[in-house]
Amino acid sequence: MEIVIATIADVDELTNVEVESKLRSFTDNEPVAIDYDTRYYRWNTYFNGQSPASAKQQRVVYKAIIDGKIVGYIAGHLTTRYEKDAEIQSFYILKEYQRKGIGAKLLTEFLGWLQTQRATSLCVGIDSTNPYQAFYLKQGAGYLNPQWMFWDDIEALQRKIMQD
């Protein structure tokens, strides 16, 4: 497996990973959440620094590649949301590649980038019914509210991931 920075040239494949992940992992997707054209447009606005509104321009997307195919990614940026320094915008791994350590490796790469940006805190929005919040809880996340989780010490989070 290789983890590298994604570019706007990867928007089509990132969109496919997002939509496929949602279709195979969730049964109650809203149509807009799995509409290819909508997701593709959102990725373009993200790469062009036009979204989300609370995001600063500093952002990165890491992709995990196996056999020349993107199997997962993490996208994040510096933010002003909830008085945190950074935010995970999007984080998906294809169902058949989950529970193989790919998520931890992607998160580790992202945390390394955050440290170069001098970020110390991190938040992520996640539906309160999403079973994948267990991944964040395993990594020591707390709740800001039912839809947002956070870490106030990115270095401690990085150490925790390394220990697991």
C-alpha positions in Angstrom: 0.0 0.0 0.0 1.1 3.5 -0.8 -0.2 6.7 0.8 0.3 9.9 -1.2 -1.2 13.3 -1.6 -4.2 13.4 -3.9 -4.7 16.2 -6.4 -7.7 17.6 -8.3 -6.9 15.0 -11.0 -8.1 12.4 -8.5 -11.6 13.9 -8.1 -13.3 11.2 -10.2 -11.8 8.3 -8.3 -12.2 10.0 -4.9 -15.9 10.5 -5.8 -16.3 6.9 -6.7 -14.7 5.8 -3.4 -17.0 8.0 -1.4 -20.2 6.9 -3.2 -19.3 3.2 -3.2 -18.3 3.4 0.5 -21.6 4.9 1.4 -23.6 2.5 -0.7 -21.9 -0.6 0.8 -21.7 0.7 4.4 -25.0 2.4 4.9 -28.6 1.4 4.1 -30.3 4.8 4.7 -28.3 7.2 2.4 -30.0 10.4 1.4 -30.0 10.7 -2.4 -27.8 13.8 -2.3 -25.2 11.8 -0.3 -24.7 9.2 -3.0 -25.4 11.3 -6.1 -22.2 11.1 -8.2 -22.6 14.6 -9.8 -23.2 16.3 -6.5 -20.3 14.6 -4.8 -18.0 15.3 -7.8 -19.0 19.0 -7.7 -18.3 19.1 -3.9 -14.8 17.6 -4.4 -14.0 20.2 -7.0 -15.1 23.1 -4.7 -13.0 21.5 -1.9 -9.9 21.3 -4.0 -10.4 24.8 -5.3 -10.7 26.1 -1.7 -14.3 27.2 -2.1 -15.8 24.9 0.7 -16.6 24.5 3.5 -17.2 28.0 4.7 -15.4 27.5 8.0 -12.3 26.2 6.2 -9.1 28.0 5.8 -7.2 27.6 2.5 -4.6 25.2 4.0 -5.9 21.7 3.1 -4.7 18.3 2.1 -6.1 15.0 0.8 -4.2 11.7 1.3 -5.1 8.7 -0.7 -4.3 5.0 0.0 -3.4 3.1 -3.2 -3.3 -0.6 -3.6 -2.6 -2.2 -7.0 -2.9 1.3 -8.7 -6.4 1.8 -7.3 -7.5 4.3 -4.6 -9.0 2.3 -1.8 -9.5 5.1 0.7 -8.7 8.6 1.6 -8.7 11.3 4.2 -9.3 15.0 3.5 -8.9 17.8 6.0 -8.1 21.4 6.4 -7.4 24.1 8.9 -10.6 25.6 10.3 -12.3 28.0 12.6 -15.1 25.6 13.4 -15.7 25.0 17.2 -12.5 26.9 18.0 -10.5 23.9 16.8 -7.4 24.3 14.6 -8.3 21.6 12.1 -11.1 19.5 10.7 -11.5 16.1 9.0 -13.6 16.9 6.0 -14.1 13.4 4.5 -12.7 10.0 5.4 -13.7 6.9 3.6 -12.2 3.4 3.0 -13.8 0.9 0.6 -15.6 -1.8 2.6 -13.4 -4.7 1.6 -10.3 -2.7 2.7 -11.6 -1.8 6.2 -10.1 -3.2 9.4 -6.7 -3.6 7.7 -4.9 -0.6 9.3 -5.5 1.7 6.4 -7.5 4.2 8.3 -4.9 4.5 11.0 -2.2 5.0 8.4 -4.2 7.7 6.6 -5.0 9.4 9.9 -1.3 9.3 10.9 -0.3 11.0 7.6 -2.9 13.6 8.1 -1.8 14.3 11.7 1.8 14.7 10.5 0.6 17.3 8.0 -1.3 19.1 10.8 1.8 19.3 12.9 3.6 21.0 10.0 0.7 23.5 10.1 1.1 24.0 13.9 -2.4 22.7 14.5 -3.0 21.2 18.0 -6.7 20.4 18.0 -9.0 18.6 15.6 -12.7 18.0 15.0 -14.8 15.8 12.8 -18.5 15.8 11.9 -20.2 12.5 12.0 -23.8 11.4 12.1 -24.8 10.2 15.6 -26.0 6.9 14.1 -22.9 6.2 12.1 -21.2 3.1 13.5 -17.8 4.3 12.3 -17.7 6.8 15.1 -16.3 3.7 17.0 -13.0 4.3 15.1 -12.7 7.8 16.5 -13.7 6.7 20.0 -11.0 4.0 19.8 -8.6 6.9 19.0 -9.7 8.8 22.1 -12.1 11.3 20.6 -14.6 13.1 22.7 -18.0 14.6 21.8 -18.6 18.3 21.2 -22.2 17.4 20.6 -24.1 14.5 19.0 -22.7 15.3 15.5 -19.2 16.4 16.3 -16.2 14.7 17.8 -12.8 16.2 18.7 -9.3 15.9 20.0 -7.6 18.7 21.8 -4.1 17.2 21.6 -3.0 16.0 18.2 0.3 14.8 19.5 -1.4 12.6 22.1 -3.7 11.2 19.3 -0.6 10.5 17.2 1.1 8.6 20.1 -2.1 6.6 20.7 -2.3 5.5 17.1 1.4 4.5 17.1 0.8 2.3 20.3 -2.2 0.4 18.8 
